Amino acid sequence: MDAKPQQNPEPSPSPLPPQGATAVPPPPAPVRTTLRRAAFGAVAGAVLVAGAVIAVPDDDEVAAPPTPGPVARAEAAAAAGAPASLSDLTALIGDRQKWVETHPADAPSWAVLGTAYVEWGRRSADTAYYTRAEQALQRSLAAQPGERGNVRAWVGLGMLANARNDFLAAKKWGETVRARQPKDWTAYPVLIDAYNGLGEYAAAAKATEKFGTLRKGAPALARTSDMYRNQGWREDALATAQEAADHAGTPAAKAAALHRLGDLAGERGEPAEALAQYDAALRTDRGHLPSLAGRARALAALDRTDEALAEYRTVTTKFPRPEYVLELAELYESLGLDGDARTQYTKLRELLTRARTSGVDESLTEARFEADHGDPEAAVELMRTEWASQRRSAAVSDALAWSLHRAGRSEEAVQYAERAVETGVRDASYAYHLGVIESALGQDGPARGHLEEALRTDPDFSPLAAPLAREALDELGEPAAGGPAAVRPSGPEGAPEPGTPEKRAGDESRTEPSPEPAPDSSAEGGKESGKAAGKPAGETAGPEPARSASASAAPGASKAP
């Protein structure tokens, strides 16, 4: 059997049919990488020539192992479950492209190429690579079906589904691999991302624990930190994230771990600490663009707006993820630069259209944009669809709540806002949204508490929404003096009956709102035999409430979850 080449200096054209996204060649290797490879080749040639005249070393002399090339480094990173550098990933893509040109029946190589395309698309925000990934993975399965042992292609399809935010499909692929090979650790990162995307946090925690038993080291620690963060255990999340950074073995893995520390600091309302961690990540890996976006966010929170705008402009050019474009647009708007904001909102719409064309579900970011800057009813429909498709994470609950509120349906919105806050994720924007919705319903006490929680969690959680949270809190004023006796009637007539929970202010008009649209607008109406298919677990369906006419017009935070 032919020996597989270890590395290929320059990526060659893909053997896939030259149509659509496949016609786009992979990114060329950076000049620095090319020069390094040339120098390595020259040194290697000199060593070979010298070997003809230099005596063989004695048995007690041990030659140093050869330095691994970029392809070997990328393969080693994948085997460890860690990210590879972009230059090494580029080399791996080129190597596998060249190999499958002459070995089209090599199913494992097609699977490696497909998963490399997924990673490149994710790391570059170029969704066209997802189309190439799907084609390569299907070629792999055509050469060797998954039922005959090609589970790596199934894992690749799960990774692709997660990258497209199709968490139900990712869950299917991950559970298929786990059922066949329960000790194959590669299925568990797919499952963890899928369960978190669907809001199945208990299942995500179990998958994280299993992953930790099968794959030790920085990747497992990073996943465990994320699990603690989703449960609201900030100290545990921080300690485990720091341990992951300490154990990271490559610059790319180290940068990802430092970025996680920056995110945790930002969520705690410590922008200076977040900035320090993002700077450390960028010193470790200059190509880690998510840390550049985090740096821009931290600079904005520190009122270093000129620097923040410069960083945002750079990152949205090099790494145009929709949520980053939305953040930049809202920063412009907060500064009164409405023309620049409109330019970014137009760019955002173009990116959302492009994502749909590539099969990527960006409805969460789109709903956040529509709720505050476009059509709230369109945002409601987007989030209704997500909820009906079992995508019920804290982020989706929050976005559905805020969209309903902005569309004038605060009574229906409150249950989703409560659900988002009660998941355990300590996101200041969730508390802010719940507080505003409660205020619109006349629930001043709870509203005051949640607005205070939002500002206590992160005083600068959004350049647009944080000032509005302070204004809303000022409008509510201080609670009435005298404690409970001043806000609740005394005596037998004012006291609740034993065992009967007290109603909150505004509950008189609340009738357990139905989270689904009216039957004439839902294709699924009547199928659940009395159950509301989209209703949060543990609640029964009730009649559709009257729409609120007192919804606040305050825009909300659009920070990525």
Number of C-alpha atoms within 10 A of each C-alpha: 3 5 5 11 11 13 21 21 19 18 21 18 16 21 16 15 11 12 9 10 16 21 15 14 14 20 17 16 19 12 9 10 16 16 12 12 17 13 12 14 13 11 11 12 12 11 12 10 10 11 11 9 8 9 8 9 9 7 6 6 8 8 7 6 6 6 9 12 15 24 25 16 19 25 17 15 20 17 11 16 19 22 22 24 21 22 19 21 25 26 29 28 28 26 23 28 25 19 20 19 15 10 15 15 16 16 24 20 23 28 28 23 26 32 28 24 29 28 23 22 20 18 18 16 17 17 26 22 25 27 19 26 28 21 16 29 28 20 22 27 23 12 16 18 16 17 11 8 14 18 26 24 30 26 28 31 26 31 29 29 26 24 22 22 22 21 28 19 18 30 23 18 24 27 19 18 27 19 11 12 14 15 15 16 19 24 29 27 22 27 30 27 24 31 24 22 25 25 21 17 20 13 15 24 21 15 21 24 16 16 25 20 11 14 17 12 17 26 22 23 26 24 25 22 27 25 23 20 20 21 19 17 16 20 13 17 25 20 13 22 27 20 17 27 22 14 16 22 15 16 19 22 26 23 28 25 27 27 30 27 26 29 23 24 22 24 19 20 21 20 27 16 18 28 26 18 25 30 21 18 29 23 13 18 20 15 18 22 21 20 28 25 24 27 29 29 31 29 21 23 23 15 12 13 18 12 14 24 19 12 20 27 18 16 22 23 11 13 22 19 23 24 21 25 25 25 26 28 25 29 24 22 17 16 12 11 13 15 12 16 22 16 12 21 22 13 18 23 16 12 18 19 13 15 21 14 12 17 17 21 20 19 21 23 22 22 27 29 26 20 25 19 14 14 15 22 17 16 27 25 17 20 27 22 15 21 22 15 15 16 25 25 21 29 23 27 28 29 31 32 31 33 31 30 31 27 23 22 23 32 28 26 28 27 21 24 29 20 20 27 23 15 17 15 19 23 23 28 27 29 26 31 32 31 30 31 28 27 26 22 21 16 17 20 17 17 25 24 15 24 29 19 20 26 21 13 20 22 22 25 28 24 25 21 21 23 16 18 26 16 13 20 22 11 10 13 11 10 12 11 9 8 9 10 10 11 11 10 11 11 7 8 8 9 12 11 10 6 6 8 8 10 9 12 15 15 14 8 11 14 15 19 22 24 24 21 17 11 10 8 9 12 9 14 17 12 10 9 8 11 15 21 22 19 20 17 9 5 13 14 18 15 10 16 16 15 15 16 12 16 21 16 12 15 19 27 24 25 19 13 12
